[in-house]
């Protein structure tokens, strides 16, 4: 791990809420993993109905 990665990791250690853009074939599984890990996730999608699921 380089110094920049260590600083970045330390900075995000206390993050509990994240924003996510897109719920397509890649976004939906990534959002599911974040939710399963205990994060609060704010989601935006061009289709408002997709963001509600």
N, C-alpha and C positions, 0 to 999 in steps of 0.2 A: 504494500500500500504506500503510495507517495504522500507527501505532506498535504497536498491539496485534497486528496481523498480523505485523509484523516480529519482535516478541518471540516470538510463537507459532511462527513458522517457524524461528527460531533454536533454540528449545527442542527441536523435533522433528527437527532436522537429523541428530542422531546415533542416532535410533531405528532399530533393525534388526529388532525383533520387535514384532508387533502382535497384538491380539486381535480377533476378528470374530464377531459373533452373527448367525446365520442364513445359510443357503446356498440361499435361494430364487432366483427369477428375477433379482433384483438382486444378491444376495450372491455367488453363484457367479462371475459375470464379474468382480466387484470383487476377489474373493479371487485369481482367476487373474492379474489385473494386478499385484497386490501380490507374488505369488510370482514372476512374470516379472521384476519389478523387483529381485528379490533379497531381499525381506523374508522373515523367518520368520513364519508366520501360525498362531496358535492359534485353532481354530474351535470354536464351540459351536452346536449346532442342537437343537431339541426332539426331533428324530429322530436318535439316535446314529449310525445307519448313514449318514445324509446327511453328517454331519461327517467321516466317515472318507474319503469320496471326495475 
